[in-house]
């Protein structure tokens, strides 16, 4: 017998479960069956992230029907995971109105288009100083951007135009080439010193800065149309695009354009402060909603984009 006094529970007030509000009921349970992707979503339990992603998918369909932009921002691992074809499919449907990326996306997309391979072994190459030292990728990109500055084009435009005009052998897998062909804005937001082409003597800081700054202004212009129903999706950019998005939102609002009641979403394998704060939370405080989905790109992004494509086709 314990030497300590126990509380007497005989006076507890109880009530029937019939009278209790419950968050989960049988109607929310999963319904396994042989199904299409769209039906697969319907078969899942209608709770938590499934409920949120269904909401987001429905809002993407609504945006498409209202001719409001769906804008995708992305980091380099989206390309390295081989996910470009899913985005290209939606571009060709007219569902994606604009793309935005950091500089690493240019490297990987360009190498896939030109050479059919990308992503070096950084750990090994770093040991002997060969990391980022291939000549073709870097000298070509630096030359393209110098020419882009002369033509007063954006960074992304210059890359896409070059790939199409030179008929790069794997353009069918290139986001930049397809964006140029589909006349979809693709802006590139460079942080000097973060991309391997910056390591080379052929890099021209003035040209890089001019083209990327022009892309920032184009990006700001793209956001104007997001008011009242647009969608901004961030696939895996943890730092650059969240910062760019926040600045672009304030530029648009400062110039007097209404920008509220839009949806944002982050897809990444980890939780990060900047995407949560700068994309999901702050910009939607005056209306709209932000979502954060954690999972590996190679599972989450195809699942989301393929389902979106199916729903758009059925809309």
N, C-alpha and C positions, 0 to 999 in steps of 0.2 A: 504493500500500500504506500502511495506517495505521501511524503511528509508535507506536500504543498497543497493548498486549497484549490479545488476545481470550481469553475463557475457552474451555477445551476441553470440548466437550459430549459427547465420546465415551463418557463414563462414566455418562450418564443412565440411571436405572432406569425402564423403561416397563411398561405393562400394557394388557391388552385392554379395549376399550370395553364388551365383554360383561360385564366384572367391575366396571364403574364405576357407582355409584349416580347416576341422572340425575333432575333435577327435572321435565323435560318429556319426554313421549313422544307417539306418534301418537294415543293415546287422548285426549289433552288438546287436540288440534287442533280447529279450527273445522270445522263441517259445514254449509255453505250449502245452504239449501233453502227451499221455500215453506212457511211455518209460522205458527202462532199465536204470540202473545207468549211464552207459556210454552215452546213449542218453540224459539222464537228464543233463549231463554236456554240451552237445552240444546245448541244448535248452536254456541255460542261456545266459545272455548278455555277449558278449565277451569283457569285460572291467575289469580293476583293478584286484582284487584278483582272480576272476574267470579266467581271462586270464593267470595270473601268475600260478595258480594251474594247469591249463591245460598244461602249459609249463612244469611244474615240473613232472606231470604224464607222459608226453611224454618222458621226459629225463630219468625217471625211467624205462620205457619200453625199451628205447635205451640201458641203462646200462645193463639190464637183457639180451638183445639180444647179446650184446658185451661181456657178461660174466664179466662185471665190478661190483664191490661190491656195494650193497645197505646196508649201516650200519645204524642201529637205536640205538640212545641213548635215555634213558628215565628216568623219575623221578617216585617216588612212586605212584603218583595219577593216573598214567596210569593203574596200577594194581588195585587200589582202585575203579576205575571207571569200572572195569570188562572188560577191553579191550584186555586182553591177547589172547583170541581166534582168534582175527583178525590177530595178529602178528604171532601166531602159524600156521595159515593157509598158510601165505606167506612163512614161514620157510619150511613147508612141500613141497611147490612148488619149493624150491630151490632159491627163490627170495631174501631172506635175508641172507647175508653172515656173518654178525657179529652183536652182540648186546653189548651195554655198559650201565652201570647204576651206580647210587650212592648206598650207603648201605641200604637205606630205601626200595628199590625194593626187596632186599633179604628178609627182614622181612615180607613184605606183600605177596610175592610170596610163601615163605616157609610156612607161616601160611595157605594160601589157599590150598596148596598141602597136608599139613599134617592134617589140622583141618577143612578145608572148610569154614573158616571165618577169618576176619582180621579187623583191624582199630578200636582201642578202643576209648572210649569217653575221650579225653585228658583233657578237661576242668574239668570234674568231678574227674578223677583219679589224676590230679595234686594237687587238694585240699587236699587229704588225703595221698599223697605220694605213691600211688599205680601205677602211670603211668610207663609203661614199666617193671613192676615187675613180669610178668608171668614167671614161671620157665621153662616150656617146650621149648618155642621158643628160649629163650636166651641161656639156657644151651646146647641145641642141636646144635645151630648154632656155639657157641663157641667151642664145642667139634669137630665139623666138620672141622672148620678152623684150629684148632691145628693139626688134622690129615692131613689136606691138606698141611700144612707147612712141616710136616714130609715127605710127598710124593712129595714135591717140585711141587705141582700143583698150578694153579691159584685159586683165591677166587671163581669165578663163576663156574669153573670146579668142585671144591670140593662140592659145594652145589648141582649142577646138578647130579653128580655121586651118591651122597648119596641118593637123592630122587628116582633115578631110581633103584639103588641096593636094597633099602629097600621097593620098590614098594609102595610109599606113595599113600594113597587112592584117591587123586584127581590130580594125575600127568597130566591128560589130560588138565588141566587148568594152568599148571605151565610152565612158560617160561624157567626156568632153566632146568627142566626135559626134555622138548622137545628139547632145544638147545643141551643138552648132547646126546640125542638119535639121533639127526640129524647131530651131529658133527659140530655144529655152535658155533663159539667162542662167549662166553658171559663173558665179563670182568666187574669187580666190582671195583669201585673207591671210597674208603672209606675215610671219614674225621673223625678221631678219636674223639669220644665224641658226635657225631651226631646221633648215632643209639642206640636203647634201649639195645642191647646186650652188649654195652660198659659199661653200668651201673653195670654189674654183676661181682662178684669176679671170675667167670669162664673165663672172657675175658682175653686173652693173647695178649698184644700189639705187641710183637715180631711176633707172628704167623699172626695176622691180617695185620700188616705192610708188612711182607714178601710176603704173598699171594696177597695182593692188589698191591704192587709194581711190582710183577711179571705180574699181569694183565695189569699194565700200559705199560710194555714193549711189551706184546702181542698186546695191542691196537695200539701201535706205528707201529708194524709190519703189522697189518691189514690195516693201512692207506696207506701203500706203493702201494697197488693195486688200490687205488682210482685215481691215476694219469690218466688224459685224459678220463673222462667219468664216474667216480664213483659218488655215492650219499651218503651224510651224513645227516640224519634226526634226529633232536632233539625234542623229545616229552616231554616237560614240565620240563626239568632240567634247573633251572634258574641260578645256580651258579657253582656247582661241574663240570658237564660235559663240559660247555663252557670253564672253565679254563683248564681242562684236554685236551680237543681237541686242544686248542691253543698251549700247551706245546708239545703235540704229533706231531703236524704239524711241529714245528720248529726242533724237534729231527730228523724227517724223512728228512727234507731238509738239515739240518746240516750234516747228514751222506752221502749226495750226491745223494739221490734219487730224481728224478723229481716228484713233486707233485703240479700240477696245472690243470686248465681246468676241475674242478669237480664242482658239484652242492651241495649247502647246504640249509637246510630249518629248520626253527624253528616253532613249533606248540605250542602255549601256550595261556592261558586265559588273560594274561596281556602282555604289552610291558616291557621288561627288558633290561637293558644296556648291561650286559655281553653276553647274547645270540646274540643280535644284533651286538655287536662289535667283539666278539671272534669267532662267527660261521658264521654269515651272511656276515659281511663286510671284516674284515682283511684277512682271509685266501684265499678269492677269488679275491684279488686285482690283482694278476698276471694272472688271467684267470679263467673262470667259472662264476657262478652267485649264489647269496644267496637270499633266500626268507624268509619272516616272515608272518605267518598267525595267527591272533588272534581270539580265540573262545574257547568255552568249549570243553574239551577233549571228552566228551561223544557224542558230535555231530561231531566235526571236524575229529577226528581220524578214526572212522568207515567210514565216508563218503569218506575220502581219500583212506584208505586201501582197502575198498570194490571196489571202482572204479579202483584202481590199479590192483587188482586181476582180475577183469573183462577184463581190457585192456590186461593184460598179457595172459589171456586165449584166447583172440581174435587176439593176435599178430601173 
